[in-house]
Amino acid sequence: MPFVEIYKLKNDGSQEIIAVCRLKGNAVQCGGQPVFIENLKSGGIRDYSSPKENKLFLKDGLLFLEQLKYNFKSGYLNASEVKYD
């Protein structure tokens, strides 16, 4: 099952997983820090694969998971590549 982990940089330099998003059927379900998850649900993420500034939401499934790594790639927040378990 495809999933992505989202990490936050801690003060000591280590990383903490703050959310895990998994593909369930055709949609994504995320668990983790409630405020972060609510922002993903309500605000969505940018679709960098589209020339327009389209937004992706959990209902967009695998494309949403694939685009997380482009939306969270800073020194503070990072998303993994899509992983499979």
N, C-alpha and C positions, 0 to 999 in steps of 0.2 A: 504494500500500500504506500503510495507516494506521500512524503511529508517534508516540511521545512522547519528548521529550528531558527528562532530569532534570538540573538544574543545582545546583552548590554555589557559594556565595559565597566568594571567596578574600579573603585579608587586604588585598589592594590594591584591593578593591572590584569587581574584574571577576568574571565568572562562568565556571565551568568545567563542561563536560558530563561528568557522572560515569556516566551510563547512557543507553542508547537502547533503548526497548522497541518491538518491531514485531509487528504481527499477521501470523502465518504460518498460513494455513488458519483453523482455529477457535480457535487458542491463541496466546498471546503468547510471544515469545522476547526475552530481554533480554541485552544485552552491556554491559560496562563494568567498573567496580571490583568485583572478585570478592566482597568481604565484603558490599557493598551488594546485589548481585544475589542472593546466597545468602539474605539476610534477606527480600527480596521473595518468593523461592521458598518458603521455609519458613514465614514469618509471615504472608504475604499483606498485604492492605490492607483498610481499612474501606470498606464499601459505604454511602456517604452518601445514596444514592438509596432506601435501604430504611429503614423506621422501626425495624426491629430492628438490632441491632449485628452484622449479617452480615459475614463476611469474604469477600473475593474473592481468587482465585489466578490464576496465569498461564493455567490451563485455561479461565477464564471469558472469555477473548478480548476483544472490543471493549469490553464493560462494564468490564473491568479497566483498559484504556487510558483510557477516559473518566473513571474515578474517580481516576486518579493525580493530577490537578491539585488535587483536594480534599484529598488525603492529604499532598501536599508543597506547602505554600503558606506558608512561613515566611520570615524574613529570611535564613535559612541555606540551606534547600533549597527548590527550586521545580520544578514540572513544567509543561511547556508544554501548550497545548491539543493535541488530536489533530491532527496534520498529515498531509498526503498527498503522496507522491512519485510 
